[in-house]
Amino acid sequence: MRADTADFRSLFLSGVPMLDVRAPLEFTRGAFPGAVNLPLMDDAERHAVGLCYAEKGQHAAIELGHQLVSGEHKAARVAAWSDFARAHPDGYLYCFRGGLRSQLVQQWLHDAGVDYPRVTGGYKAMRAFLIATLDAAAAGQQWLVLGGMTGSGKTDVLADVPAALDLEGHARHRGSAFGRRALAQPQQVDFENALAIDVLRRIDARFRALVVEDEGRFIGSRDVPQALTQRMQASPLVWLEASFEERVERVLRDYVQGLAAEFIAGQGEGTGFDAYSARLRDAMAAISPRLGGARYGKLSALLEQALARQAGSGDVALHRGWIEILLRDYYDPMYAYQRAQREPRIVFRGDRAEVTDWLLAHSAPQD
């Protein structure tokens, strides 16, 4: 039998399958990418055992747990764990603290003829390791921050730079009022866990610097870890230049065509298009106080015309009307002000090819 492990670094670098035997509610509050939840106890059973523990102590709680998970319930759960173990012979199992629950699952599997290792310390220890990884990286790694006007293509550049971390990708949000995606954002803990694993893998690859997009503290409703936010605000800034026309087309591609495709893929043609349309209307309404009544009215009218044309023929050309006004009159002045404030930090500026080459050269792995 493979030994139990507390080598969290190797677990996350290898991406081995992990069997999470915590209750479903615990899993939904925070998990690791790719982990599979096959609980020892469901939420109601765990709640009952917890009450028993508080009132009568550990021994009584353990006895109640065995009564609740017995017979057909126990057989079905052991079968599911066994199937996982056979399908993933290189994996590990864990509970919250690496204590009684994971030991019991391990024992029941052994009794069924399956020896499977567990993670000592469990979810709590692995989570602490990932938090420490983020804090250490924020303090000890070199960072480069990529900035640029809305629609300049920062995400496209990051995709071409192996040392880059896609914060917006992890947050499933593009970072503005129009940035919500078709899928909901991950839980805060899930966002942090996935980001920390991404950081760990880039540190292991020995990149000279890690590259991130210039973000504020929040990406949608997800909170960028404070240590990383502070480091980003003090790191060298690379500015991506793009023409106004290029930016309009990129916004059209990502925020109109791409968003519509996401909704339609997930909800079907009619319902998906309606949900996509509502998302754009909601985004416009969210910034209406800053647009002013007259400008909001004009932009809303242009948006409605564009949506009607798109619904009838699939033609998205009319969307350029409201995009151009929104960029020129709303986003560009805001970004121009921010760029002026950050000017002393800018170490390089150029178009997509120039910025990509510069970032590749300055983040290349160390020998």
DAQUIFEN-V997964 format. One record per run of one state. SS is the DSSP state (H for helix, E for strand, - for the rest). FROM is the first residue (numbers start at 1). LEN is the number of residues. If there is no record, write none. Layout:
SS/FROM/LEN ; SS/FROM/LEN
This chain:
-/1/4 ; E/5/1 ; -/6/2 ; H/8/7 ; -/15/3 ; E/18/3 ; -/21/3 ; H/24/6 ; -/30/6 ; E/36/2 ; -/38/5 ; H/43/14 ; -/57/1 ; H/58/11 ; -/69/2 ; H/71/17 ; -/88/4 ; E/92/3 ; -/95/5 ; H/100/12 ; -/112/6 ; E/118/2 ; -/120/2 ; H/122/19 ; -/141/2 ; E/143/6 ; -/149/5 ; H/154/6 ; -/160/4 ; E/164/2 ; -/166/1 ; H/167/5 ; -/172/1 ; E/173/1 ; -/174/6 ; E/180/1 ; -/181/7 ; H/188/17 ; -/205/2 ; E/207/1 ; -/208/2 ; E/210/4 ; -/214/4 ; E/218/2 ; -/220/2 ; E/222/2 ; -/224/2 ; H/226/8 ; -/234/2 ; E/236/5 ; -/241/3 ; H/244/24 ; -/268/1 ; H/269/18 ; -/287/1 ; H/288/4 ; -/292/1 ; H/293/21 ; -/314/5 ; H/319/27 ; E/346/5 ; -/351/1 ; H/352/12 ; -/364/1 ; E/365/1 ; -/366/2
